Structures are given as C-alpha cells and as structure tokens.
Amino acid sequence: LALLPYGLLYRTRFLGKEFKISGDVIRAVYVDKILKGKKLYQYAMMVRFINAEGIEDIAAFRVPYPKQWLKAIEKVAGINQTKAVPERN
C-alpha cells in the first residue's frame, strides 16, 4: 500500500495486480473490525470510496500506525471524515 499525491495505490504481492483509489473519490477513512458485515477478527483501516461504476464501495487494509495513515490520507484526499482509532484490546 502506498500513499501518493493523487491517492492510494495497492499492488498485490504475488499476482502484481494494481488497485488505485484517487483522492477525489475517497469519502471516509476509519479503523474497524467489520467489513461489509463480516467480522475480520483484527482492526483494519477502511477506505470508503466511489468505484468506477459510481457505487459506494469499501476497501480494508491492515497497516501499522493507523492514526498516522488516517491523517495522511485525510490531507491528501482533502477530507475530514475520519473516525477515532479504537484502542487495541
């Protein structure tokens, strides 16, 4: 996962496929354990965005230092709709 001036870039480790989310389509970033109604059993950074079909979608990424990621994405995407990072338990 990389944060670039235009948004986020994710490249799969083995297949080499790329997934790009431009900053202008990001609607919110937050940390949670639930993705699309399914429990993940660990915290992940969630990115809500509008996909190529114009439908709101969500992607999850396990990242170190989620507070710093949220602030950085917020700055690049120009949004301020982040939720507090839950304390680890």
LOMARVO-825921 format. One record per atom (N, C-alpha, C, CB): residue number from 1; residue in three letters; atom name; x, y, z. Coordinates in pm, whole numbers, plus 50000, padded with zeros to 5 digits. Glycine has a CB too. Layout:
! LOMARVO-825921
ATOM resi resn name    px    py    pz
ATOM  NUM  ALA   CA     X     Y     Z
...
This chain:
! LOMARVO-825921
ATOM resi resn name    px    py    pz
ATOM    1  LEU    N 50086 49882 50000
ATOM    1  LEU   CA 50000 50000 50000
ATOM    1  LEU    C 50090 50123 50000
ATOM    1  LEU   CB 49903 50000 50123
ATOM    2  ALA    N 50059 50218 49913
ATOM    2  ALA   CA 50136 50342 49906
ATOM    2  ALA    C 50041 50460 49898
ATOM    2  ALA   CB 50233 50342 49785
ATOM    3  LEU    N 50076 50566 49969
ATOM    3  LEU   CA 50001 50691 49961
ATOM    3  LEU    C 50077 50784 49868
ATOM    3  LEU   CB 49981 50755 50103
ATOM    4  LEU    N 50013 50821 49759
ATOM    4  LEU   CA 50074 50907 49658
ATOM    4  LEU    C 49998 51039 49651
ATOM    4  LEU   CB 50077 50838 49520
ATOM    5  PRO    N 50053 51140 49584
ATOM    5  PRO   CA 49983 51270 49578
ATOM    5  PRO    C 49842 51263 49521
ATOM    5  PRO   CB 50064 51366 49495
ATOM    6  TYR    N 49813 51164 49436
ATOM    6  TYR   CA 49680 51153 49377
ATOM    6  TYR    C 49586 51061 49456
ATOM    6  TYR   CB 49692 51103 49235
ATOM    7  GLY    N 49636 50985 49553
ATOM    7  GLY   CA 49552 50894 49629
ATOM    7  GLY    C 49628 50772 49676
ATOM    7  GLY   CB 49434 50852 49547
ATOM    8  LEU    N 49561 50657 49676
ATOM    8  LEU   CA 49619 50532 49724
ATOM    8  LEU    C 49649 50437 49609
ATOM    8  LEU   CB 49526 50465 49824
ATOM    9  LEU    N 49757 50363 49623
ATOM    9  LEU   CA 49793 50259 49527
ATOM    9  LEU    C 49823 50132 49605
ATOM    9  LEU   CB 49917 50303 49439
ATOM   10  TYR    N 49759 50023 49566
ATOM   10  TYR   CA 49784 49894 49629
ATOM   10  TYR    C 49823 49795 49521
ATOM   10  TYR   CB 49660 49844 49709
ATOM   11  ARG    N 49932 49724 49541
ATOM   11  ARG   CA 49977 49622 49446
ATOM   11  ARG    C 49980 49489 49519
ATOM   11  ARG   CB 50117 49657 49386
ATOM   12  THR    N 49913 49388 49461
ATOM   12  THR   CA 49912 49256 49524
ATOM   12  THR    C 50052 49197 49522
ATOM   12  THR   CB 49813 49162 49454
ATOM   13  ARG    N 50081 49121 49622
ATOM   13  ARG   CA 50216 49068 49639
ATOM   13  ARG    C 50254 48966 49532
ATOM   13  ARG   CB 50230 49005 49776
ATOM   14  PHE    N 50165 48872 49505
ATOM   14  PHE   CA 50202 48762 49416
ATOM   14  PHE    C 50154 48779 49272
ATOM   14  PHE   CB 50147 48634 49470
ATOM   15  LEU    N 50036 48834 49252
ATOM   15  LEU   CA 49983 48848 49117
ATOM   15  LEU    C 50025 48977 49048
ATOM   15  LEU   CB 49834 48840 49120
ATOM   16  GLY    N 50070 49075 49127
ATOM   16  GLY   CA 50115 49201 49070
ATOM   16  GLY    C 50004 49291 49019
ATOM   16  GLY   CB 50209 49174 48960
ATOM   17  LYS    N 49879 49262 49055
ATOM   17  LYS   CA 49767 49347 49014
ATOM   17  LYS    C 49768 49476 49095
ATOM   17  LYS   CB 49632 49273 49031
ATOM   18  GLU    N 49728 49585 49031
ATOM   18  GLU   CA 49724 49715 49098
ATOM   18  GLU    C 49581 49761 49119
ATOM   18  GLU   CB 49803 49819 49018
ATOM   19  PHE    N 49561 49827 49231
ATOM   19  PHE   CA 49431 49882 49268
ATOM   19  PHE    C 49456 50027 49308
ATOM   19  PHE   CB 49363 49799 49386
ATOM   20  LYS    N 49391 50121 49237
ATOM   20  LYS   CA 49413 50263 49264
ATOM   20  LYS    C 49284 50327 49314
ATOM   20  LYS   CB 49463 50336 49137
ATOM   21  ILE    N 49296 50412 49415
ATOM   21  ILE   CA 49184 50491 49464
ATOM   21  ILE    C 49230 50636 49464
ATOM   21  ILE   CB 49136 50444 49609
ATOM   22  SER    N 49174 50716 49375
ATOM   22  SER   CA 49216 50856 49370
ATOM   22  SER    C 49154 50933 49487
ATOM   22  SER   CB 49174 50921 49236
ATOM   23  GLY    N 49223 51036 49531
ATOM   23  GLY   CA 49181 51112 49647
ATOM   23  GLY    C 49044 51175 49633
ATOM   23  GLY   CB 49280 51217 49676
ATOM   24  ASP    N 49004 51211 49511
ATOM   24  ASP   CA 48877 51279 49492
ATOM   24  ASP    C 48755 51188 49507
ATOM   24  ASP   CB 48874 51344 49358
ATOM   25  VAL    N 48774 51055 49506
ATOM   25  VAL   CA 48660 50964 49525
ATOM   25  VAL    C 48653 50905 49666
ATOM   25  VAL   CB 48667 50852 49423
ATOM   26  ILE    N 48752 50936 49749
ATOM   26  ILE   CA 48751 50886 49887
ATOM   26  ILE    C 48649 50966 49968
ATOM   26  ILE   CB 48893 50897 49952
ATOM   27  ARG    N 48559 50896 50035
ATOM   27  ARG   CA 48455 50961 50114
ATOM   27  ARG    C 48485 50960 50264
ATOM   27  ARG   CB 48323 50893 50089
ATOM   28  ALA    N 48552 50855 50313
ATOM   28  ALA   CA 48584 50846 50456
ATOM   28  ALA    C 48693 50743 50477
ATOM   28  ALA   CB 48459 50811 50540
ATOM   29  VAL    N 48772 50762 50582
ATOM   29  VAL   CA 48870 50662 50624
ATOM   29  VAL    C 48855 50644 50774
ATOM   29  VAL   CB 49017 50705 50586
ATOM   30  TYR    N 48864 50520 50819
ATOM   30  TYR   CA 48847 50490 50960
ATOM   30  TYR    C 48903 50352 50990
ATOM   30  TYR   CB 48698 50498 51002
ATOM   31  VAL    N 48905 50314 51116
ATOM   31  VAL   CA 48956 50184 51157
ATOM   31  VAL    C 48841 50106 51220
ATOM   31  VAL   CB 49076 50198 51257
ATOM   32  ASP    N 48827 49980 51180
ATOM   32  ASP   CA 48718 49897 51230
ATOM   32  ASP    C 48755 49750 51216
ATOM   32  ASP   CB 48586 49927 51155
ATOM   33  LYS    N 48672 49663 51274
ATOM   33  LYS   CA 48689 49518 51263
ATOM   33  LYS    C 48583 49454 51173
ATOM   33  LYS   CB 48684 49454 51401
ATOM   34  ILE    N 48490 49534 51122
ATOM   34  ILE   CA 48380 49483 51039
ATOM   34  ILE    C 48395 49535 50897
ATOM   34  ILE   CB 48242 49525 51099
ATOM   35  LEU    N 48391 49447 50800
ATOM   35  LEU   CA 48398 49483 50659
ATOM   35  LEU    C 48282 49420 50586
ATOM   35  LEU   CB 48533 49439 50595
ATOM   36  LYS    N 48193 49503 50533
ATOM   36  LYS   CA 48076 49456 50458
ATOM   36  LYS    C 47997 49353 50536
ATOM   36  LYS   CB 48120 49397 50324
ATOM   37  GLY    N 47981 49378 50666
ATOM   37  GLY   CA 47901 49292 50752
ATOM   37  GLY    C 47972 49169 50805
ATOM   37  GLY   CB 47782 49249 50678
ATOM   38  LYS    N 48098 49151 50771
ATOM   38  LYS   CA 48173 49034 50818
ATOM   38  LYS    C 48282 49076 50916
ATOM   38  LYS   CB 48236 48959 50700
ATOM   39  LYS    N 48298 49000 51023
ATOM   39  LYS   CA 48397 49028 51125
ATOM   39  LYS    C 48536 48987 51076
ATOM   39  LYS   CB 48362 48956 51256
ATOM   40  LEU    N 48634 49077 51093
ATOM   40  LEU   CA 48770 49050 51047
ATOM   40  LEU    C 48859 48989 51156
ATOM   40  LEU   CB 48832 49177 50996
ATOM   41  TYR    N 48820 49000 51282
ATOM   41  TYR   CA 48897 48950 51397
ATOM   41  TYR    C 49026 49027 51422
ATOM   41  TYR   CB 48930 48804 51376
ATOM   42  GLN    N 49043 49138 51353
ATOM   42  GLN   CA 49156 49228 51377
ATOM   42  GLN    C 49115 49365 51321
ATOM   42  GLN   CB 49290 49175 51311
ATOM   43  TYR    N 49179 49468 51371
ATOM   43  TYR   CA 49150 49601 51320
ATOM   43  TYR    C 49216 49623 51185
ATOM   43  TYR   CB 49196 49708 51420
ATOM   44  ALA    N 49146 49695 51097
ATOM   44  ALA   CA 49199 49730 50966
ATOM   44  ALA    C 49154 49872 50932
ATOM   44  ALA   CB 49151 49629 50856
ATOM   45  MET    N 49231 49939 50848
ATOM   45  MET   CA 49194 50072 50802
ATOM   45  MET    C 49094 50055 50688
ATOM   45  MET   CB 49320 50154 50757
ATOM   46  MET    N 48980 50119 50700
ATOM   46  MET   CA 48875 50112 50599
ATOM   46  MET    C 48876 50240 50517
ATOM   46  MET   CB 48737 50089 50664
ATOM   47  VAL    N 48860 50225 50388
ATOM   47  VAL   CA 48853 50340 50298
ATOM   47  VAL    C 48722 50329 50221
ATOM   47  VAL   CB 48977 50346 50201
ATOM   48  ARG    N 48628 50421 50247
ATOM   48  ARG   CA 48503 50428 50171
ATOM   48  ARG    C 48526 50518 50052
ATOM   48  ARG   CB 48385 50481 50260
ATOM   49  PHE    N 48486 50472 49932
ATOM   49  PHE   CA 48511 50547 49809
ATOM   49  PHE    C 48404 50517 49707
ATOM   49  PHE   CB 48650 50514 49753
ATOM   50  ILE    N 48400 50595 49601
ATOM   50  ILE   CA 48308 50573 49490
ATOM   50  ILE    C 48386 50499 49382
ATOM   50  ILE   CB 48248 50709 49436
ATOM   51  ASN    N 48338 50379 49344
ATOM   51  ASN   CA 48411 50298 49246
ATOM   51  ASN    C 48383 50344 49103
ATOM   51  ASN   CB 48373 50151 49261
ATOM   52  ALA    N 48441 50277 49006
ATOM   52  ALA   CA 48431 50315 48865
ATOM   52  ALA    C 48287 50312 48814
ATOM   52  ALA   CB 48516 50224 48781
ATOM   53  GLU    N 48202 50230 48876
ATOM   53  GLU   CA 48062 50221 48835
ATOM   53  GLU    C 47976 50329 48902
ATOM   53  GLU   CB 48006 50084 48868
ATOM   54  GLY    N 48039 50413 48987
ATOM   54  GLY   CA 47964 50518 49056
ATOM   54  GLY    C 47894 50473 49182
ATOM   54  GLY   CB 47864 50576 48964
ATOM   55  ILE    N 47929 50355 49231
ATOM   55  ILE   CA 47867 50297 49351
ATOM   55  ILE    C 47965 50309 49467
ATOM   55  ILE   CB 47826 50149 49327
ATOM   56  GLU    N 47911 50341 49587
ATOM   56  GLU   CA 47999 50349 49704
ATOM   56  GLU    C 48049 50210 49739
ATOM   56  GLU   CB 47925 50413 49825
ATOM   57  ASP    N 48178 50199 49763
ATOM   57  ASP   CA 48243 50072 49794
ATOM   57  ASP    C 48336 50095 49913
ATOM   57  ASP   CB 48323 50017 49671
ATOM   58  ILE    N 48395 49988 49963
ATOM   58  ILE   CA 48486 49998 50077
ATOM   58  ILE    C 48601 49900 50058
ATOM   58  ILE   CB 48411 49971 50210
ATOM   59  ALA    N 48719 49942 50096
ATOM   59  ALA   CA 48838 49857 50092
ATOM   59  ALA    C 48900 49857 50231
ATOM   59  ALA   CB 48941 49905 49983
ATOM   60  ALA    N 48961 49746 50269
ATOM   60  ALA   CA 49024 49735 50401
ATOM   60  ALA    C 49172 49703 50383
ATOM   60  ALA   CB 48955 49626 50487
ATOM   61  PHE    N 49254 49768 50466
ATOM   61  PHE   CA 49399 49748 50462
ATOM   61  PHE    C 49450 49736 50604
ATOM   61  PHE   CB 49469 49863 50387
ATOM   62  ARG    N 49532 49637 50630
ATOM   62  ARG   CA 49598 49625 50760
ATOM   62  ARG    C 49728 49703 50751
ATOM   62  ARG   CB 49623 49474 50800
ATOM   63  VAL    N 49737 49809 50831
ATOM   63  VAL   CA 49853 49898 50824
ATOM   63  VAL    C 49910 49922 50964
ATOM   63  VAL   CB 49815 50032 50758
ATOM   64  PRO    N 50041 49946 50973
ATOM   64  PRO   CA 50097 49987 51101
ATOM   64  PRO    C 50064 50135 51124
ATOM   64  PRO   CB 50253 49964 51104
ATOM   65  TYR    N 50055 50177 51247
ATOM   65  TYR   CA 50031 50317 51284
ATOM   65  TYR    C 49908 50375 51213
ATOM   65  TYR   CB 50153 50400 51251
ATOM   66  PRO    N 49790 50321 51237
ATOM   66  PRO   CA 49670 50368 51166
ATOM   66  PRO    C 49638 50515 51187
ATOM   66  PRO   CB 49552 50287 51208
ATOM   67  LYS    N 49670 50573 51304
ATOM   67  LYS   CA 49642 50715 51325
ATOM   67  LYS    C 49718 50801 51225
ATOM   67  LYS   CB 49679 50756 51468
ATOM   68  GLN    N 49843 50767 51199
ATOM   68  GLN   CA 49923 50843 51103
ATOM   68  GLN    C 49870 50824 50960
ATOM   68  GLN   CB 50069 50799 51110
ATOM   69  TRP    N 49827 50704 50926
ATOM   69  TRP   CA 49769 50678 50794
ATOM   69  TRP    C 49643 50761 50775
ATOM   69  TRP   CB 49739 50529 50776
ATOM   70  LEU    N 49556 50762 50877
ATOM   70  LEU   CA 49431 50837 50865
ATOM   70  LEU    C 49460 50986 50841
ATOM   70  LEU   CB 49346 50820 50993
ATOM   71  LYS    N 49552 51042 50916
ATOM   71  LYS   CA 49585 51183 50900
ATOM   71  LYS    C 49643 51211 50761
ATOM   71  LYS   CB 49685 51227 51008
ATOM   72  ALA    N 49730 51125 50715
ATOM   72  ALA   CA 49794 51146 50584
ATOM   72  ALA    C 49692 51134 50470
ATOM   72  ALA   CB 49907 51044 50564
ATOM   73  ILE    N 49606 51036 50476
ATOM   73  ILE   CA 49504 51018 50371
ATOM   73  ILE    C 49407 51136 50374
ATOM   73  ILE   CB 49427 50884 50390
ATOM   74  GLU    N 49370 51177 50495
ATOM   74  GLU   CA 49281 51291 50511
ATOM   74  GLU    C 49340 51415 50442
ATOM   74  GLU   CB 49255 51320 50660
ATOM   75  LYS    N 49469 51435 50458
ATOM   75  LYS   CA 49537 51551 50399
ATOM   75  LYS    C 49542 51540 50246
ATOM   75  LYS   CB 49679 51564 50456
ATOM   76  VAL    N 49580 51424 50195
ATOM   76  VAL   CA 49590 51404 50050
ATOM   76  VAL    C 49453 51411 49983
ATOM   76  VAL   CB 49656 51269 50020
ATOM   77  ALA    N 49352 51348 50044
ATOM   77  ALA   CA 49219 51343 49983
ATOM   77  ALA    C 49138 51470 50012
ATOM   77  ALA   CB 49143 51221 50034
ATOM   78  GLY    N 49183 51551 50108
ATOM   78  GLY   CA 49111 51673 50141
ATOM   78  GLY    C 48979 51646 50211
ATOM   78  GLY   CB 49086 51752 50016
ATOM   79  ILE    N 48973 51538 50289
ATOM   79  ILE   CA 48851 51506 50363
ATOM   79  ILE    C 48877 51522 50512
ATOM   79  ILE   CB 48802 51363 50330
ATOM   80  ASN    N 48772 51531 50588
ATOM   80  ASN   CA 48786 51535 50733
ATOM   80  ASN    C 48682 51446 50799
ATOM   80  ASN   CB 48773 51680 50784
ATOM   81  GLN    N 48653 51333 50737
ATOM   81  GLN   CA 48553 51241 50789
ATOM   81  GLN    C 48618 51115 50843
ATOM   81  GLN   CB 48453 51206 50681
ATOM   82  THR    N 48720 51131 50924
ATOM   82  THR   CA 48782 51014 50984
ATOM   82  THR    C 48720 50988 51119
ATOM   82  THR   CB 48935 51033 50997
ATOM   83  LYS    N 48716 50862 51158
ATOM   83  LYS   CA 48667 50823 51289
ATOM   83  LYS    C 48786 50794 51379
ATOM   83  LYS   CB 48573 50700 51280
ATOM   84  ALA    N 48766 50802 51507
ATOM   84  ALA   CA 48873 50776 51603
ATOM   84  ALA    C 48923 50633 51588
ATOM   84  ALA   CB 48826 50801 51746
ATOM   85  VAL    N 49051 50615 51611
ATOM   85  VAL   CA 49111 50482 51608
ATOM   85  VAL    C 49082 50413 51739
ATOM   85  VAL   CB 49264 50489 51581
ATOM   86  PRO    N 49019 50294 51738
ATOM   86  PRO   CA 48991 50226 51864
ATOM   86  PRO    C 49119 50179 51933
ATOM   86  PRO   CB 48900 50107 51840
ATOM   87  GLU    N 49113 50175 52064
ATOM   87  GLU   CA 49227 50124 52141
ATOM   87  GLU    C 49234 49973 52122
ATOM   87  GLU   CB 49214 50162 52293
ATOM   88  ARG    N 49353 49921 52111
ATOM   88  ARG   CA 49371 49777 52095
ATOM   88  ARG    C 49333 49706 52225
ATOM   88  ARG   CB 49518 49743 52056
ATOM   89  ASN    N 49266 49594 52210
ATOM   89  ASN   CA 49230 49515 52328
ATOM   89  ASN    C 49256 49369 52307
ATOM   89  ASN   CB 49085 49535 52364
